[in-house]
Amino acid sequence: MMMKSLKNNISIFKVVLLGALIAVLPACSSQKHSDLDDYIEDVKQKTRGRIEPLPEVKTYESEVYGAMELRDPFTPYQDEPSEELAEPGLTPDQNRSREALEAFPLDSLAFVGHLERDGNLWGLVQAPDESIHRVSVGNHIGKNYGEILNISESNIVLKEIIPNGSGGWVEREASLALTE
């Protein structure tokens, strides 16, 4: 019987302990989150900002694109050959034998010096392959059929015959300045 009474006392003790824990547990939790509850209340009390309404959408009047009489912008432009740019009868001499400096573009050549003897002046032109060539008036240099017109101590003046883009040819003057 004593055993039975001890078991009853343990059972009662467990029930009382469980009840005490249940009573204490909410008290702990309310203290634990009280700062969070205060913050939430503070945020709720603040005045809410006003959001500006969206601006009104302006309506635009539509325009009709009426370019049917113009050429199609997606086809290549075919211009009539311009007779004013082409010089009549001007063509490079294709039958003449090419000179050594005609194998190089004019901008790759350098006028590096000159020689004078008995009143004759020659220019010294350096090719991209580091070779030096002696040239005089009438020689040809560059890829655009350039013919030397004048040689001075400071530059070589020549005329080139270049295509004008419309099937004709145009003369232009070019020069090589003395490099130091």
C-alpha positions as a Python dict, from the first residue, in 0.01 Angstrom:
ca = {
    (1, 'M'): (0, 0, 0),
    (2, 'M'): (277, 219, 63),
    (3, 'M'): (391, 163, -286),
    (4, 'K'): (57, 261, -417),
    (5, 'S'): (57, 577, -217),
    (6, 'L'): (406, 660, -338),
    (7, 'K'): (300, 608, -696),
    (8, 'N'): (1, 834, -642),
    (9, 'N'): (222, 1099, -489),
    (10, 'I'): (463, 1081, -785),
    (11, 'S'): (171, 1108, -1027),
    (12, 'I'): (33, 1407, -840),
    (13, 'F'): (377, 1558, -830),
    (14, 'K'): (411, 1516, -1208),
    (15, 'V'): (74, 1679, -1265),
    (16, 'V'): (159, 1972, -1037),
    (17, 'L'): (500, 2013, -1202),
    (18, 'L'): (343, 2005, -1548),
    (19, 'G'): (85, 2265, -1444),
    (20, 'A'): (357, 2491, -1303),
    (21, 'L'): (556, 2465, -1626),
    (22, 'I'): (251, 2550, -1833),
    (23, 'A'): (184, 2853, -1616),
    (24, 'V'): (546, 2978, -1630),
    (25, 'L'): (603, 2916, -1999),
    (26, 'P'): (373, 3193, -2134),
    (27, 'A'): (517, 3439, -1886),
    (28, 'C'): (868, 3373, -2022),
    (29, 'S'): (763, 3399, -2382),
    (30, 'S'): (585, 3732, -2337),
    (31, 'Q'): (895, 3883, -2175),
    (32, 'K'): (1119, 3736, -2444),
    (33, 'H'): (938, 3909, -2735),
    (34, 'S'): (822, 4224, -2565),
    (35, 'D'): (1076, 4441, -2754),
    (36, 'L'): (956, 4297, -3085),
    (37, 'D'): (594, 4367, -2991),
    (38, 'D'): (689, 4725, -2898),
    (39, 'Y'): (864, 4776, -3234),
    (40, 'I'): (565, 4644, -3428),
    (41, 'E'): (332, 4875, -3239),
    (42, 'D'): (568, 5170, -3299),
    (43, 'V'): (575, 5104, -3676),
    (44, 'K'): (197, 5074, -3687),
    (45, 'Q'): (160, 5408, -3507),
    (46, 'K'): (380, 5603, -3748),
    (47, 'T'): (201, 5798, -4017),
    (48, 'R'): (206, 5637, -4355),
    (49, 'G'): (362, 5818, -4650),
    (50, 'R'): (163, 5929, -4948),
    (51, 'I'): (251, 5778, -5284),
    (52, 'E'): (229, 6026, -5569),
    (53, 'P'): (-13, 5925, -5842),
    (54, 'L'): (130, 5821, -6177),
    (55, 'P'): (165, 6102, -6429),
    (56, 'E'): (-95, 6124, -6697),
    (57, 'V'): (3, 5962, -7023),
    (58, 'K'): (9, 6214, -7303),
    (59, 'T'): (-161, 6102, -7619),
    (60, 'Y'): (23, 6162, -7942),
    (61, 'E'): (-128, 6210, -8280),
    (62, 'S'): (-11, 5947, -8524),
    (63, 'E'): (143, 6041, -8855),
    (64, 'V'): (117, 5844, -9175),
    (65, 'Y'): (456, 5773, -9332),
    (66, 'G'): (416, 5850, -9699),
    (67, 'A'): (752, 5771, -9856),
    (68, 'M'): (633, 5529, -10118),
    (69, 'E'): (769, 5746, -10399),
    (70, 'L'): (1123, 5745, -10249),
    (71, 'R'): (1376, 5469, -10308),
    (72, 'D'): (1381, 5164, -10081),
    (73, 'P'): (1642, 5226, -9807),
    (74, 'F'): (1731, 4855, -9794),
    (75, 'T'): (1856, 4827, -10152),
    (76, 'P'): (2209, 4939, -10246),
    (77, 'Y'): (2235, 5290, -10384),
    (78, 'Q'): (2298, 5296, -10759),
    (79, 'D'): (2421, 5639, -10853),
    (80, 'E'): (2465, 5746, -11212),
    (81, 'P'): (2833, 5795, -11299),
    (82, 'S'): (2930, 6151, -11235),
    (83, 'E'): (3080, 6302, -11545),
    (84, 'E'): (3193, 6613, -11360),
    (85, 'L'): (3437, 6418, -11139),
    (86, 'A'): (3587, 6200, -11409),
    (87, 'E'): (3842, 6363, -11635),
    (88, 'P'): (3767, 6264, -11996),
    (89, 'G'): (4029, 6045, -12158),
    (90, 'L'): (4229, 6004, -11836),
    (91, 'T'): (4338, 5645, -11781),
    (92, 'P'): (4657, 5499, -11637),
    (93, 'D'): (4900, 5346, -11884),
    (94, 'Q'): (4849, 4973, -11827),
    (95, 'N'): (5100, 4873, -12098),
    (96, 'R'): (5405, 5037, -11940),
    (97, 'S'): (5638, 4814, -11738),
    (98, 'R'): (5598, 4866, -11364),
    (99, 'E'): (5885, 5011, -11161),
    (100, 'A'): (6014, 4865, -10834),
    (101, 'L'): (5856, 5127, -10604),
    (102, 'E'): (5510, 5077, -10758),
    (103, 'A'): (5481, 4754, -10560),
    (104, 'F'): (5438, 4951, -10235),
    (105, 'P'): (5164, 5186, -10112),
    (106, 'L'): (5273, 5549, -10107),
    (107, 'D'): (5229, 5582, -9729),
    (108, 'S'): (5480, 5299, -9672),
    (109, 'L'): (5756, 5481, -9865),
    (110, 'A'): (5988, 5736, -9702),
    (111, 'F'): (6183, 6020, -9864),
    (112, 'V'): (6514, 5990, -9679),
    (113, 'G'): (6749, 6216, -9876),
    (114, 'H'): (6856, 6363, -10207),
    (115, 'L'): (7160, 6370, -10437),
    (116, 'E'): (7266, 6650, -10670),
    (117, 'R'): (7517, 6628, -10953),
    (118, 'D'): (7566, 6864, -11244),
    (119, 'G'): (7238, 7040, -11165),
    (120, 'N'): (7039, 6715, -11161),
    (121, 'L'): (6853, 6632, -10839),
    (122, 'W'): (6763, 6274, -10742),
    (123, 'G'): (6556, 6164, -10447),
    (124, 'L'): (6640, 5873, -10219),
    (125, 'V'): (6331, 5674, -10124),
    (126, 'Q'): (6331, 5395, -9869),
    (127, 'A'): (6093, 5102, -9929),
    (128, 'P'): (5935, 4896, -9648),
    (129, 'D'): (6193, 4622, -9709),
    (130, 'E'): (6464, 4877, -9600),
    (131, 'S'): (6608, 4907, -9953),
    (132, 'I'): (6699, 5256, -10082),
    (133, 'H'): (6601, 5356, -10437),
    (134, 'R'): (6721, 5655, -10640),
    (135, 'V'): (6433, 5830, -10821),
    (136, 'S'): (6411, 6124, -11059),
    (137, 'V'): (6138, 6328, -11227),
    (138, 'G'): (5925, 6098, -11446),
    (139, 'N'): (5973, 5785, -11233),
    (140, 'H'): (5663, 5611, -11096),
    (141, 'I'): (5606, 5521, -10727),
    (142, 'G'): (5312, 5395, -10522),
    (143, 'K'): (5019, 5173, -10614),
    (144, 'N'): (4809, 5455, -10765),
    (145, 'Y'): (5022, 5511, -11077),
    (146, 'G'): (5207, 5800, -10910),
    (147, 'E'): (5441, 5991, -11145),
    (148, 'I'): (5707, 6215, -10991),
    (149, 'L'): (5665, 6578, -11106),
    (150, 'N'): (5923, 6758, -10892),
    (151, 'I'): (6199, 6677, -10646),
    (152, 'S'): (6324, 6938, -10402),
    (153, 'E'): (6545, 6922, -10095),
    (154, 'S'): (6239, 6891, -9867),
    (155, 'N'): (5984, 6684, -10060),
    (156, 'I'): (5888, 6486, -10368),
    (157, 'V'): (5572, 6600, -10549),
    (158, 'L'): (5383, 6352, -10765),
    (159, 'K'): (5049, 6308, -10937),
    (160, 'E'): (4847, 5994, -10886),
    (161, 'I'): (4567, 5857, -11103),
    (162, 'I'): (4297, 5706, -10883),
    (163, 'P'): (3955, 5555, -10960),
    (164, 'N'): (3664, 5790, -10886),
    (165, 'G'): (3424, 5510, -10788),
    (166, 'S'): (3207, 5553, -11097),
    (167, 'G'): (3423, 5378, -11351),
    (168, 'G'): (3639, 5681, -11435),
    (169, 'W'): (3976, 5813, -11323),
    (170, 'V'): (4081, 6133, -11144),
    (171, 'E'): (4421, 6292, -11093),
    (172, 'R'): (4530, 6403, -10748),
    (173, 'E'): (4850, 6553, -10621),
    (174, 'A'): (5047, 6384, -10345),
    (175, 'S'): (5385, 6435, -10186),
    (176, 'L'): (5649, 6264, -9975),
    (177, 'A'): (5813, 6489, -9716),
    (178, 'L'): (6174, 6443, -9612),
    (179, 'T'): (6199, 6228, -9297),
    (180, 'E'): (6479, 6272, -9049),
}
